[in-house]
Amino acid sequence: MRRTPATFAQALEHISERPTPALIWRDGPERVELSGRVLVNWVEKSASLLVDELDVESGQLITVSALPHWRLVVLTLAALRVGAAVRVTGNSADDAAVHAELEAHLDVNVPAKHVLAVASPALAFRCEQPVPDPAIDFCAEVRSLPDVYMGMEEPRDADDALAESGITHGELLAEAERAASAIQDHTVYLPLSDGWNERALLITLGVLLRGGAVLMAVNEADVTPDVLGQERAVRLPDG
């Protein structure tokens, strides 16, 4: 019988043991496939960026754009890795330590202490245009950071993990397992018609914990029956 990992770090360790796909991202002709190991590598690097470079502390708020992008998924998981509270939103907040936004929608005047600009092209090494101060080019900065997060900030069970719903870090993994309890297939297409949000996060994390993979796309019209066949994916069950 599969057991839910006790901590988020243990969950990531479990996911990292998989050489098989964990997250598949499609944007028109662009396709990115991340194995469990590679996905966790990105999460660990991003966690180091948040703590070592941006001085994020556990319990602080991090806001992440609701626009679909695989790097924003990574940043959400990294925020949870360091014990932050995540709010997926189109706007930042006065008390946010960091706000992450796609470069095409960047607003350096949001009230967050730090703003991360995320390159839109799926495999870009940096933003297409120079990032205006005081924003930080996420893709350019994260690549040089350690593959393993060694920071001191860790989740505290009683702290909020998801700021809107109030799900705590102590509840997060069980809630993710519950959100994906009806999903049996190895690869599931997760529509993002409502954007990247808490429900999508919980389903994604739950599928990964169950050993499955998640297919995401910018445009739902791109996920044709042929694409589902190529990815050996099924649609998310209703409900």
C-alpha positions as CSV (number, residue, x, y, z in Angstrom):
1,M,0.0,0.0,0.0
2,R,1.4,3.4,-1.0
3,R,2.0,5.8,1.8
4,T,1.9,9.6,1.6
5,P,5.3,11.0,2.3
6,A,5.6,12.7,5.7
7,T,7.2,15.9,4.4
8,F,7.4,17.9,1.2
9,A,11.1,17.2,0.9
10,Q,10.4,13.5,1.1
11,A,7.7,13.9,-1.6
12,L,10.2,15.6,-3.9
13,E,12.8,12.8,-3.1
14,H,10.1,10.2,-4.1
15,I,9.4,12.1,-7.4
16,S,13.1,12.5,-8.2
17,E,13.6,8.8,-8.2
18,R,11.6,8.5,-11.4
19,P,13.5,8.6,-14.8
20,T,10.1,8.6,-16.5
21,P,8.1,11.7,-17.5
22,A,6.5,13.7,-14.7
23,L,5.5,16.9,-16.4
24,I,4.8,17.4,-20.1
25,W,4.3,21.0,-21.4
26,R,3.0,21.9,-24.8
27,D,2.7,25.4,-26.4
28,G,1.9,25.0,-30.1
29,P,5.0,23.4,-31.7
30,E,7.0,23.7,-28.4
31,R,7.1,20.7,-26.2
32,V,9.0,20.2,-22.9
33,E,9.2,16.9,-21.1
34,L,10.6,16.8,-17.6
35,S,11.3,13.5,-15.9
36,G,10.8,13.3,-12.1
37,R,14.5,13.8,-11.6
38,V,14.7,16.9,-13.9
39,L,11.5,18.4,-12.5
40,V,12.8,18.2,-8.9
41,N,16.2,19.5,-10.0
42,W,14.5,22.7,-11.3
43,V,12.5,22.9,-8.1
44,E,15.6,22.6,-5.9
45,K,17.5,25.3,-8.0
46,S,14.5,27.6,-7.7
47,A,14.2,27.0,-4.0
48,S,17.9,28.1,-3.7
49,L,17.1,31.2,-5.7
50,L,14.2,32.1,-3.4
51,V,16.1,31.6,-0.1
52,D,19.8,32.3,-1.0
53,E,19.3,35.2,-3.4
54,L,16.0,36.7,-2.4
55,D,16.1,36.1,1.3
56,V,12.7,34.4,1.4
57,E,11.8,33.0,4.8
58,S,9.3,30.2,5.6
59,G,5.9,31.6,6.3
60,Q,6.2,34.5,3.9
61,L,3.8,35.0,1.0
62,I,4.9,34.3,-2.6
63,T,2.5,35.2,-5.4
64,V,2.6,33.4,-8.7
65,S,0.9,34.4,-11.9
66,A,-2.1,32.3,-12.9
67,L,-1.0,32.3,-16.6
68,P,-0.1,28.7,-17.7
69,H,3.6,28.0,-18.0
70,W,5.7,25.1,-16.8
71,R,8.2,27.4,-15.1
72,L,5.5,28.9,-13.0
73,V,4.6,25.3,-11.9
74,V,8.2,24.9,-10.9
75,L,8.2,28.2,-8.9
76,T,5.0,27.2,-7.1
77,L,6.6,23.9,-6.0
78,A,9.8,25.7,-5.0
79,A,7.8,28.2,-2.9
80,L,6.2,25.2,-1.1
81,R,9.6,23.6,-0.7
82,V,10.9,26.5,1.4
83,G,7.8,26.8,3.5
84,A,6.2,29.8,1.9
85,A,2.5,30.5,1.5
86,V,1.6,30.5,-2.2
87,R,-1.2,32.6,-3.8
88,V,-1.8,32.1,-7.5
89,T,-3.1,35.4,-8.7
90,G,-3.1,37.9,-11.5
91,N,-1.9,40.5,-9.0
92,S,0.7,40.6,-6.3
93,A,0.1,41.7,-2.7
94,D,1.6,44.3,-0.3
95,D,3.0,41.6,1.9
96,A,4.4,39.4,-0.8
97,A,8.1,38.6,-0.6
98,V,8.2,37.6,-4.3
99,H,5.9,37.8,-7.3
100,A,6.6,35.6,-10.4
101,E,5.2,36.7,-13.7
102,L,5.7,35.9,-17.4
103,E,7.9,38.5,-19.1
104,A,5.1,39.6,-21.6
105,H,2.9,40.6,-18.6
106,L,5.6,42.0,-16.4
107,D,4.8,45.0,-14.2
108,V,7.8,46.1,-12.1
109,N,5.5,48.3,-10.0
110,V,3.7,45.5,-8.2
111,P,4.1,45.8,-4.4
112,A,6.0,42.6,-3.9
113,K,9.5,43.0,-2.5
114,H,11.0,41.1,-5.4
115,V,9.7,40.5,-8.9
116,L,10.8,37.5,-11.0
117,A,10.4,37.8,-14.8
118,V,9.9,34.4,-16.4
119,A,10.8,33.9,-20.0
120,S,7.8,32.8,-22.1
121,P,9.5,30.6,-24.7
122,A,9.5,27.1,-23.3
123,L,13.3,26.5,-23.5
124,A,14.7,30.0,-23.3
125,F,17.8,30.6,-21.2
126,R,16.8,34.2,-20.5
127,C,14.0,36.7,-21.2
128,E,13.8,37.9,-24.8
129,Q,14.1,41.5,-23.8
130,P,16.3,43.1,-21.1
131,V,14.4,43.0,-17.8
132,P,13.9,46.4,-16.3
133,D,15.1,47.1,-12.8
134,P,14.4,46.1,-10.1
135,A,12.9,42.9,-11.6
136,I,15.1,39.7,-11.9
137,D,15.4,37.4,-14.9
138,F,14.5,34.1,-13.4
139,C,15.8,31.9,-16.2
140,A,19.2,33.7,-16.4
141,E,19.7,33.5,-12.6
142,V,18.4,30.0,-11.7
143,R,20.7,28.0,-14.0
144,S,23.9,28.6,-12.0
145,L,22.4,27.6,-8.6
146,P,23.0,24.3,-6.9
147,D,21.1,21.2,-8.0
148,V,20.2,20.4,-4.4
149,Y,18.5,22.9,-2.1
150,M,20.7,23.3,1.0
151,G,18.9,26.3,2.5
152,M,17.7,26.4,6.1
153,E,14.1,27.4,5.4
154,E,11.7,24.5,5.6
155,P,7.9,24.2,5.8
156,R,6.2,24.4,9.2
157,D,3.1,22.2,9.6
158,A,0.9,25.0,11.0
159,D,1.8,27.6,8.4
160,D,-0.4,28.2,5.4
161,A,0.8,26.5,2.2
162,L,-2.1,27.7,0.0
163,A,-3.1,31.2,1.0
164,E,-6.5,31.3,-0.6
165,S,-7.9,28.0,0.8
166,G,-5.9,28.1,4.0
167,I,-4.5,24.6,3.5
168,T,-1.5,24.3,5.7
169,H,1.8,22.6,5.0
170,G,0.9,19.9,7.3
171,E,-2.3,19.2,5.3
172,L,-0.9,19.8,1.8
173,L,0.2,16.3,0.8
174,A,-2.9,14.6,2.0
175,E,-5.1,17.1,0.2
176,A,-3.1,16.5,-3.0
177,E,-3.6,12.8,-2.7
178,R,-7.3,13.4,-2.2
179,A,-7.5,15.7,-5.2
180,A,-6.0,13.0,-7.4
181,S,-7.7,10.0,-5.8
182,A,-9.9,9.3,-8.8
183,I,-7.0,9.4,-11.3
184,Q,-5.7,5.9,-12.2
185,D,-3.9,6.4,-15.5
186,H,-0.2,7.1,-15.8
187,T,-0.5,10.4,-17.9
188,V,-3.4,12.8,-17.4
189,Y,-4.2,15.9,-19.4
190,L,-4.9,18.7,-17.0
191,P,-6.8,21.5,-18.8
192,L,-5.9,25.0,-17.6
193,S,-8.9,26.9,-18.9
194,D,-9.2,28.7,-15.6
195,G,-5.4,29.2,-15.5
196,W,-2.9,27.8,-13.1
197,N,-4.6,27.7,-9.7
198,E,-4.8,25.9,-6.4
199,R,-7.0,23.1,-7.8
200,A,-4.5,22.5,-10.6
201,L,-1.6,22.5,-8.2
202,L,-3.2,19.9,-5.9
203,I,-4.1,17.6,-8.8
204,T,-0.6,18.0,-10.2
205,L,1.1,17.2,-6.9
206,G,-1.3,14.3,-6.3
207,V,-0.7,12.7,-9.7
208,L,3.0,13.0,-9.1
209,L,2.8,11.4,-5.7
210,R,0.8,8.5,-7.3
211,G,3.6,7.9,-9.8
212,G,1.8,9.5,-12.7
213,A,2.5,12.3,-15.1
214,V,0.7,15.5,-16.0
215,L,0.2,16.9,-19.5
216,M,-0.4,20.7,-19.7
217,A,-0.9,23.1,-22.6
218,V,-1.3,26.8,-23.2
219,N,-4.1,26.2,-25.6
220,E,-6.7,23.5,-25.1
221,A,-7.3,23.4,-28.9
222,D,-3.7,22.0,-29.3
223,V,-4.5,18.9,-27.3
224,T,-6.2,16.9,-30.0
225,P,-7.0,13.2,-29.9
226,D,-3.8,12.7,-31.9
227,V,-1.8,14.6,-29.3
228,L,-3.3,12.5,-26.5
229,G,-2.4,9.4,-28.4
230,Q,1.2,10.6,-28.9
231,E,1.5,11.4,-25.2
232,R,-0.4,8.2,-24.1
233,A,-2.5,10.6,-22.0
234,V,-6.2,10.6,-21.0
235,R,-8.3,13.5,-20.1
236,L,-8.9,14.4,-16.5
237,P,-12.0,12.6,-15.1
238,D,-15.0,14.8,-14.6
239,G,-15.4,16.1,-11.1
